[in-house]
Amino acid sequence: MSEKEKEEKVGEELPVSEKLKVIKSVTLYKTKKWWSAAALIDSFGRKQVALYVWLNKNGKWKRNQKFVVHSKKEWNDVQRTVEKLISEIE
């Protein structure tokens, strides 16, 4: 998905639990079968960033994976670790 297409998908309504409030979101990838997005969410009064992957089953989006980052420190740890691994595939 190009940067322009991603900009157009900012704020697209995500199929998340009604208990969560989506503050901001960006679709990363979307086909007829798969959809991935990053979202800033309010979960019971706490802000978190969540990465989602949904699978379209019989016309309904069902969550397949979810990864939540609860703090900047946690993100820094994840980012540092992933960057070490990414450097091995470039």
C-alpha positions as CSV (number, residue, x, y, z in Angstrom):
1,M,0.0,0.0,0.0
2,S,1.4,3.4,-1.0
3,E,1.9,6.3,1.4
4,K,-1.0,8.1,-0.4
5,E,-3.3,5.1,0.0
6,K,-2.3,4.9,3.7
7,E,-3.2,8.6,4.2
8,E,-6.6,7.9,2.6
9,K,-7.2,5.0,5.1
10,V,-6.4,7.1,8.2
11,G,-9.4,7.0,10.5
12,E,-11.1,4.1,8.6
13,E,-13.5,2.5,11.1
14,L,-11.8,-0.6,12.6
15,P,-13.7,-3.7,13.6
16,V,-12.6,-3.6,17.3
17,S,-14.5,-4.3,20.5
18,E,-17.1,-1.8,21.4
19,K,-15.4,-1.5,24.8
20,L,-12.4,0.2,23.1
21,K,-12.4,3.7,21.8
22,V,-10.2,4.2,18.7
23,I,-8.6,7.7,18.9
24,K,-6.6,7.4,15.7
25,S,-5.8,4.6,13.3
26,V,-3.9,3.9,10.1
27,T,-4.6,0.9,7.8
28,L,-1.3,-0.7,6.9
29,Y,-2.5,-3.3,4.4
30,K,-6.0,-4.4,3.2
31,T,-7.2,-6.9,0.7
32,K,-10.5,-8.8,0.4
33,K,-9.2,-11.4,2.8
34,W,-6.6,-9.7,5.1
35,W,-6.5,-6.3,6.9
36,S,-3.8,-4.9,9.2
37,A,-3.8,-1.6,11.0
38,A,-2.1,0.4,13.8
39,A,-4.4,2.2,16.2
40,L,-4.1,4.5,19.2
41,I,-6.9,3.2,21.5
42,D,-8.4,4.1,24.9
43,S,-8.8,0.9,26.8
44,F,-10.6,1.5,30.1
45,G,-9.0,5.0,30.5
46,R,-5.5,4.0,29.4
47,K,-4.0,4.9,26.1
48,Q,-2.3,2.1,24.2
49,V,-1.0,1.5,20.6
50,A,-2.3,-1.7,19.1
51,L,-1.3,-3.5,15.9
52,Y,-4.2,-5.6,14.5
53,V,-4.6,-8.3,11.8
54,W,-8.1,-9.3,10.8
55,L,-9.2,-12.1,8.5
56,N,-12.4,-11.8,6.5
57,K,-14.5,-14.9,7.1
58,N,-17.8,-15.1,5.3
59,G,-18.0,-11.4,4.8
60,K,-17.1,-10.5,8.5
61,W,-13.8,-9.2,9.8
62,K,-12.5,-11.5,12.6
63,R,-9.5,-10.5,14.6
64,N,-6.6,-12.9,13.9
65,Q,-3.8,-11.2,15.8
66,K,-3.3,-8.3,18.2
67,F,-0.2,-6.8,19.7
68,V,-0.4,-4.0,22.2
69,V,2.2,-1.5,23.3
70,H,1.5,-0.1,26.8
71,S,4.3,2.5,27.2
72,K,7.1,4.3,25.4
73,K,9.6,2.2,27.3
74,E,8.0,-1.0,26.1
75,W,8.0,0.3,22.5
76,N,11.7,1.2,22.8
77,D,12.5,-2.3,23.9
78,V,10.4,-3.8,21.1
79,Q,11.8,-1.5,18.5
80,R,15.4,-2.1,19.5
81,T,14.9,-5.9,19.3
82,V,13.1,-5.9,16.0
83,E,15.6,-3.6,14.4
84,K,18.4,-6.0,15.3
85,L,16.5,-8.8,13.6
86,I,15.5,-6.7,10.6
87,S,19.2,-5.8,10.0
88,E,19.7,-9.5,9.2
89,I,17.2,-9.6,6.3
90,E,18.3,-6.4,4.5
